[in-house]
């Protein structure tokens, strides 16, 4: 891969996640402050990510894999997405906002697979080269949060009161236009399959991998993956509104500690996975969820502010140790024949079904523990995902039998 192509891929990945992190992190706070949305409304808005994840395989499997170059579809989707983001920037009520964000997530979620396809197509050894490209996506997410908190101050109390968080949609709309146009300059990534015959729905949905359910351990892992996404949804949906409500300064910028820790623990994962094995790696990840939410429940912006920062920084363990390890485990169990189908099945289960349930539950619980003045009893709310993650940890520990998984770097 030439230096020019590497730079192109890094810039593509940077913008891809700058766009997502630039509005998604503060979405709950924006909806509450700007559109007077209820907790159930906010849950509905966040669940659009799950619907996007469910529909994404159809778009990729039917269109990108059979008819058009991936980089061209990427460009078109981001240009359409820019229009939807700009429309969200001008909306003044939730009823108008919801169909826009739903449409956007249905368009955006497929681009996550497309940027990977464009990258892999240019790499001789993706196992060694991809991480150095993907890390720029994390940096893009981090920069978006820093800009919101420390450069523009949109998430400061005064900024929120003035409705400045709507500018996150304008900022990301501009970035989406840039990425949309830039995508047409990327190296060609032709369809993997010629358009002959009808697309195989079983393959698109990952149903070819259902044979994996003959393995008891995989069933336990699959169910655990769905269940652990319920507490994960609490973080995505409630973390920023929680930090804003309790008075943390620059909450969005400080939440980027989670992405920074992702980089660190991604580097530690190969060593940990190899030394301690898959089961212990997953158990550590689940335990990190328990600890994170307990810290949120008892931390504050005063004497125990460090507890909140540690809870945020645990994101690297929570995410990398579970989801990346899970992808490795799934890949090893699937074998060559069902690799893509198996990964598609896990994605539908986690980002689709698991988080859809999680956002719904988080909305109900947050709404139930809301005071008359609109504030929340956060100490109680955070104990729910903590306790649930503990229950999943116990069940996984008991029922998943230890097995050796090959990890090839």
N, C-alpha and C positions, 0 to 999 in steps of 0.2 A: 504494500500500500504506500503510495507516494505521500510526501509531506502535505501537498495541496489537498489531497483527498482526506487525509487525517484531519486537517484543519476544518474542512467542510463538514465532516461528520461531527466533530466536537461542537461547532457552532450550531448545527442542527439540533443536537441533543441539548445544548444549553438553552436555546429558545423554547424547545418543546416543554421543558419543565419549568422554565421561567414563567411561561404562560399559565400553566396549571397552578403553580405555587403563588402566582401573583394575585389570584382572586379567591381560590378555594379555601385557603387558610382562614381568611377573614369573613367568609360567607355568612356564618352564623351571626356574627356581630353586625354585619351590614344589614341583614334581613330584619333583625330585631330593632336596630336603631333607625334605619332609613325607611323600611316598609312596614314597621310595626307588626311583624310576623310573629305568630305564636310558636311555641316549642314544637307543636305538631306540624306547623307549616315548614319550619326549619328542617325537621326530619324528612318531610316530603321533598324538599329541595335537595338535600344531601343524597337521598335515595336515587336521584337521577344518575348518579355515578354507577349504581348497581344496574340500572336498566341499560345504561350505555355498555357496561361490561357484558351483559347478557346478549345484546344485539350486535356487538362488535364482531364476533366470529362470523356472522352472516355476511357482513360487509367485506371482511378480509377474505373469507373463504369463497364467496361467490364472485366478487369483483376483482380484488387485487390478485388473487391466486390464478385467475383464469383469463382476464381480459386486458388489463391496463398495467403499465409500469407503476411500481409502488411509489416512486418519488413524485409522479404526476398526480396520483390520487392524494398523496400527502399535501401537495400544494393546493389542490382544489378544496379539500376539506378545511384547511386552515384559512383560506380566503373566505369561505362561507362562514366559518367560525368567527372570523373577525367581525362580520356583519352582525352576528347574533350577540357577540360581546358588546358591541357598540349599542345595540338595541337595549341590552340589559342596563347599560350606563344611564339611559334616559327614562327607564321605567319608574313609576311612582307607587305602584301597588303590587301586592304579591300575586293577585290573580293574573296579571299580565306578565309577571316575571317568570312564573313556573313553566309555562310552555316554552319560553325562550331558553331557560336553563336545561330543560329536558332535551330540547332539540340540539343544544350545544353539546351536551354530554354524549348523546348518541353519535354525534359527529367526531367529538374529540377522542373518545376511548379507543376507536380503531387506530388512531394515529400512533398510539403507544406501541402497537405491533408493527406498524409501518416503519417507524424510525429504526426499530430493531432489524427489520428485513433489509432496509437500505444499508445499514451498517454491516450486517453479516455478509452481504453480497460482495463487499469489498475486502473482506478479511480472509487471509489464508489460514489463520489459527485464531478463531473467535475466542477460545478459552483463555488465551493470553492477551489478546488485543482489545476485546470488547470492554473490559472494565475501565481501561484508560480513556475510552470514549464516553462510557456511561457516567463516569464521575463528573463530567461537565454538566450533565443534567442535574445532579445534586447541587452543583455550584450555582446553576441557574435558579433553582428553587431558593437557595440561601440568599442570593443577591436580591431576589424579589422581596423577601421578607425584610431584609436590611433597608432597602429603599423605602418601603412602606413605613417602617418605624423610625429610622434614623435620618433619612433624607427628606421625605415629604411630610412625616409626622401625621399621616392620615389616621392612624389608630390611637393617637393621643386623645384624652378626654375631650379637649376642645375641638379636635378634628372630627371625632365621631359625632359630637353635638352639631357640628356644621354640615354633617352629611358628606364629608370628604371621602369616605370609603368607597363611594360610587366611582371614584377616579381609578380604582383598581381595574375596573372593566375597560376603561378608556386606555389605560396603560397596556393591558394585555391585548386589547384589540389592535393597537399599533404593532405590538410584537408579533401578533398573529399574521398581520399583513406582511411584515418583513419575512417571516418564516415561509408564508405561502408563496411569495415571489421567489425567495431563495431556493425553495425546494425544486424549482424547475431547472436550477443550475447543478443539481446533485448528479452524481454518476448514475447511469441507467440501471434500473433494477427491473428487468422484464418479468412477466408472469411466470410462475413456477410450472403451471400446467396450461397447455393450450386449450382453447375453448371448444372442446369436442365432447359432446354428451352433457347430461345434466350434472350439476354439482351433487356430490354425495353428502346428504344432510347428516348422516351418521358420523362422517369424518369431520364435518364442519363443527358439530356440537361436541365432538370428543367422545361420541357414543361407542366408537370402535374400541375404546379403552375400558369398556364395562367388564371385560373379562378379568381385569385386575381385582374385581371384587370377590374373586375366588380366593384371594389371599386375605386371611383374617386380619393380619397386621395393617394391610392397606385400608381395609374398611375402618379400623380404629383411627388411623391417621386421617382419612377422608372426613369422618364425622368430627374429629377434633379440629380440623381446619375450618369447617363451617362454624363450629361453636366459638372458636377463639376470635373469629371476625366480629362477633357481637360486642365484646369489650373494645375491640379496635375501633368500631364505629363510634363509640362514646368519645374517643379521643378526637377523631376528625370533626365530629359535630359540635362538641362542647368545650374543647380545650381553649380556643381563642375567646369565646364569650365568657368563659369562667375567669380567665386571667384579666380580661377587661373589667368585668364586674367587681372583682375583689381589689382592683386598683393597681395592678402591676404596670409600671412604666415600660413603654416600647414592647408590648407583649408579642407582636408578630416577629420582630427582630430577634427576641430571645427564644422564640420557638424554633428558630433555625438551628439552635443547639442540637435538636433532634436529627437534622439532616447532616450536620457536621459529624455527629457520633456515628451515623450510618457509614461514613467513609472509613472511620477508624475500625469499627467492628466488622466491616466487610473484609478488611485486611486480616483481621484476627480469625475470621471464620474458618479458613482452610486448616489452620493449626488446631483450633478447638475441635472441629469436626473429626479430623484425623486422630487426635489423641483420645478424645472422650466418646466418640461415636454419635450416631444419629439420635438415639433416644435421649441421652443426657443433654445434647444440644437443644432439642425441642423442650425438654423440661426446664432448662435454664431460661429459655425464651418465655415460657408460660409464667415462670416465677417472677420474671422481670415485669410482666403485666400486673401481677398481684402487688408487687412492691410499688410500681409507678402510681397506681390509683390510690393506694394507701397513703403515699406521700402527698398526693393531691388533696385527699380528704382531710389531712391534718396540717398541711402547710399553710402559710399565709405570706403576705407581702412584707411583714415585719420581721420578727425574730426568727421565724422559720421559713424565710424566703428561700434558703438554700434547698429546702425539701422540694420546692416547686421546680427549681432549676435541675436538680438531680432527676426528678420525675420526667422532665422534658428530655434530658440527655439519655435516658434509658431507651429512647426510641430506637437507637441503633441495634441494641440487643433484641428488643421486642420484635422488630421487623426483620432484620437480617437473619438472626438465628432461627426464626421460625419459617419465614417465607422462602428465603434462599435455600435453606436446608431442605425444606419441603420440595422445592423444585428439583434439587439434586436427588432426593429420595425417589420422587415420582419418575424421574428420568431413568434411574437405575432399575426400577421395578418394571417399567414399560418395555424396555428393550428397543431394538431398532424399529420394529414394525409399528408400534403405537406411541412413539415419543411425542409427536405433535398432538395427537388425539388426547393423550393423557394430560399434557399441560393445559390443553383447552378445557378439559373436564374439571381440573382443579381451579382454573381461573373462574369458570362459571360458578363453581361451588363457593368460592371465597368472596371475590369481589362482586359476584352476582348474588347468589342466594344468602350467604352468610351476612354480608354487610347490609343487604336489604332488610333482613330481619333485625339486625343490630341498630340501624338508623331508626326503625319503627319503635323498637323498645326504648331506645335512648330518648326519643321524643315524648313517649308516654311518661317515663319516669321523671324527666326534667319538668314536664308540665305539672305532674302530681306534686312535686316538691318545690313549687313556686309560691312565694309569699304574696300577700295582698298588694305590696308595692312593686311587684314585678321582679324582685330579686329572688335568688334561689338558695335552698339549703344544700350547698355544694358538698358539705362534709358527708351528708347522707347519700347524695346522688353518686358520688365517686365510689362509695363502698359497694354499690351494686356490681359494677364491672369488676372490681377487685375480687369480690366473693365469687362471682361467676367464673373468672379466670382460675381461681383456686380450685373450684369444683372440676373444671376441665383438666387441670393439672393432675388432680388426684385420680380421675378416671383414666387418663392417658397412662399414668404411672402404673396403675394396676393391670390394665388390659393389654397394653402394647408390650409384646415380648421382644426383648433385646435381640437385635440382629446386626450383622456386620454389613456395612454399605461401602462400596468402593468409591473413593473420592479422587478423581483425576484432575489435577490442575493443568 
